[in-house]
Amino acid sequence: MSHEIKNYLVTGGAGFIGSHLVDSLLSEGNNVITIDNFDEFYSKEVKLSNIASALTFDTFQLIEGDIRDKDLLDDLFSNNHIDVVIHLAAKAGVRPSIENTVEYYDVNINGTLNILEAMKKFDVKNLIFASSSSVYGNNKKVPFSESDIVDYPISPYAATKKSGELLCHTYHHLYDFKINCLRFFTVYGPRQRPDLAIHKFSKMILNDETIPMFGDGTTKRDYTYIDDIIQGIKLAIKNLNGYEVFNLGESRTIMLKELITLIEKEIGKKANIEKLPLQPGDVEQTYADVSKAKELLNYDPQYEIEEGIKNFIEWLKKS
Ligand SMILES: NC(=O)c1ccc[n+]([C@@H]2O[C@H](COP(=O)([O-])OP(=O)(O)OC[C@H]3O[C@@H](n4cnc5c(N)ncnc54)[C@H](O)[C@@H]3O)[C@@H](O)[C@H]2O)c1
């Protein structure tokens, strides 16, 4: 299938989701620029290995820098023609946002505003914004749908993501930006962030360490395999029309204790579990209604958790 080569800016492209997107866009012959400040949330070494393959492409440009640096953004946008921005750079993670609320606000809200302002100044009008299932807070109605009210976040991280959506809508309204906000539901797979449960638990079980289980193991998550998220992002890029919000999940929920059992089975070892109190900011469950993405984007998630965990553990053992 022939397709038009485009120039993409992927913010946070050295991270987990970003690096997979960068690889996929490069493999189709596109030009990709990434701005990433190698935030110390996890190691630069890991992020550099995420983009090791991308760095071999002449069509890839890495700019080591911060989205809070307006002069740098001005240079970036004035020196490069950009068709679409995929804004993934953020301070991620719910629990640390309670400790570092001011920094989360600064990067996720002011940083997003800087990206929008630079786009306005340089007349770039196509944007994908990485939002999160956390905006649903402790929504009682399941599955979560884009038409549900999301005015009740329970963590600073969630509030920054909801704020990002609000800023996006404003720029769509005032300046006719075409924006899709994608609410990702817990993403996992090769290169997953080391702070997230699947990665953390698998590594600890492999190393015979005791894993901390927050709560009684009945909190539920809709875990989305990275290839499905990349499929969703790319479909969202192709379908930029006005302003839309889409859930990207698998539409299946797994209890934390079931997840641990799946990991144990795949690794072939029992976990030592230490039960700890539920963490503030953690929601009870996430569960995506993906019918809107299916209908408007043709999103068609492929991975059951069993297969995804198997792929992840294979990758972890090799890495
Ligand atoms: N992984 C998930 O389950 C999940 C779920 C919902 C939403 N999201 C969102 O998706 C996006 C990507 O998440 P991820 O899991 O790949 O996280 P990640 O931490 O692996 O990637 C984020 C990248 O952004 C970079 N970054 C952070 N602050 C920056 C700054 N000030 N300037 C430039 N770069 C900066 C980091 O160095 C990192 O490489 C984030 O916006 C996150 O909030 C992720």
Ligand as a Chemical Component Dictionary entry (heavy atoms), coordinates in Angstrom:
data_LIG
# 
_chem_comp.id                   LIG 
_chem_comp.type                 NON-POLYMER 
_chem_comp.pdbx_formal_charge   0 
_chem_comp.three_letter_code    LIG 
# 
loop_
_chem_comp_atom.comp_id 
_chem_comp_atom.atom_id 
_chem_comp_atom.alt_atom_id 
_chem_comp_atom.type_symbol 
_chem_comp_atom.charge 
_chem_comp_atom.model_Cartn_x 
_chem_comp_atom.model_Cartn_y 
_chem_comp_atom.model_Cartn_z 
_chem_comp_atom.pdbx_ordinal 
LIG N1  N1  N 0  2.302  3.747  29.792 1  
LIG C1  C1  C 0  1.033  3.886  30.110 2  
LIG O1  O1  O 0  0.393  2.942  30.605 3  
LIG C2  C2  C 0  0.300  5.183  29.876 4  
LIG C3  C3  C 0  -1.062 5.241  30.184 5  
LIG C4  C4  C 0  -1.742 6.436  29.979 6  
LIG C5  C5  C 0  -1.084 7.532  29.446 7  
LIG N2  N2  N 1  0.252  7.450  29.184 8  
LIG C6  C6  C 0  0.913  8.650  28.625 9  
LIG O2  O2  O 0  1.604  8.293  27.449 10 
LIG C7  C7  C 0  2.788  9.072  27.329 11 
LIG C8  C8  C 0  4.004  8.164  27.189 12 
LIG O3  O3  O 0  4.090  7.332  28.354 13 
LIG P1  P1  P 0  5.228  6.242  28.548 14 
LIG O4  O4  O 0  4.677  5.147  29.364 15 
LIG O5  O5  O -1 5.882  5.955  27.239 16 
LIG O6  O6  O 0  6.222  7.073  29.494 17 
LIG P2  P2  P 0  7.817  7.268  29.428 18 
LIG O7  O7  O 0  8.186  7.906  30.714 19 
LIG O8  O8  O 0  8.476  6.004  29.036 20 
LIG O9  O9  O 0  7.972  8.321  28.234 21 
LIG C9  C9  C 0  7.843  9.717  28.400 22 
LIG C10 C10 C 0  9.060  10.370 27.793 23 
LIG O10 O10 O 0  8.921  11.787 27.954 24 
LIG C11 C11 C 0  10.178 12.313 28.301 25 
LIG N3  N3  N 0  9.994  13.575 29.029 26 
LIG C12 C12 C 0  9.532  13.736 30.311 27 
LIG N4  N4  N 0  9.540  15.027 30.636 28 
LIG C13 C13 C 0  9.981  15.708 29.552 29 
LIG C14 C14 C 0  10.235 17.077 29.285 30 
LIG N5  N5  N 0  10.027 18.012 30.226 31 
LIG N6  N6  N 0  10.707 17.427 28.060 32 
LIG C15 C15 C 0  10.961 16.480 27.115 33 
LIG N7  N7  N 0  10.747 15.162 27.318 34 
LIG C16 C16 C 0  10.269 14.781 28.518 35 
LIG C17 C17 C 0  10.840 11.247 29.164 36 
LIG O11 O11 O 0  12.249 11.370 29.215 37 
LIG C18 C18 C 0  10.357 9.965  28.489 38 
LIG O12 O12 O 0  11.311 9.497  27.548 39 
LIG C19 C19 C 0  2.833  9.985  28.544 40 
LIG O13 O13 O 0  2.238  11.217 28.204 41 
LIG C20 C20 C 0  1.958  9.249  29.552 42 
LIG O14 O14 O 0  1.392  10.116 30.495 43 
LIG C21 C21 C 0  0.953  6.301  29.372 44 
# 
loop_
_chem_comp_bond.comp_id 
_chem_comp_bond.atom_id_1 
_chem_comp_bond.atom_id_2 
_chem_comp_bond.value_order 
_chem_comp_bond.pdbx_ordinal 
LIG N1  C1  SING 1  
LIG C1  O1  DOUB 2  
LIG C1  C2  SING 3  
LIG C2  C3  SING 4  
LIG C2  C21 DOUB 5  
LIG C3  C4  DOUB 6  
LIG C4  C5  SING 7  
LIG C5  N2  DOUB 8  
LIG N2  C6  SING 9  
LIG N2  C21 SING 10 
LIG C6  O2  SING 11 
LIG C6  C20 SING 12 
LIG O2  C7  SING 13 
LIG C7  C8  SING 14 
LIG C7  C19 SING 15 
LIG C8  O3  SING 16 
LIG O3  P1  SING 17 
LIG P1  O4  DOUB 18 
LIG P1  O5  SING 19 
LIG P1  O6  SING 20 
LIG O6  P2  SING 21 
LIG P2  O7  DOUB 22 
LIG P2  O8  SING 23 
LIG P2  O9  SING 24 
LIG O9  C9  SING 25 
LIG C9  C10 SING 26 
LIG C10 O10 SING 27 
LIG C10 C18 SING 28 
LIG O10 C11 SING 29 
LIG C11 N3  SING 30 
LIG C11 C17 SING 31 
LIG N3  C12 SING 32 
LIG N3  C16 SING 33 
LIG C12 N4  DOUB 34 
LIG N4  C13 SING 35 
LIG C13 C14 SING 36 
LIG C13 C16 DOUB 37 
LIG C14 N5  SING 38 
LIG C14 N6  DOUB 39 
LIG N6  C15 SING 40 
LIG C15 N7  DOUB 41 
LIG N7  C16 SING 42 
LIG C17 O11 SING 43 
LIG C17 C18 SING 44 
LIG C18 O12 SING 45 
LIG C19 O13 SING 46 
LIG C19 C20 SING 47 
LIG C20 O14 SING 48 
# 
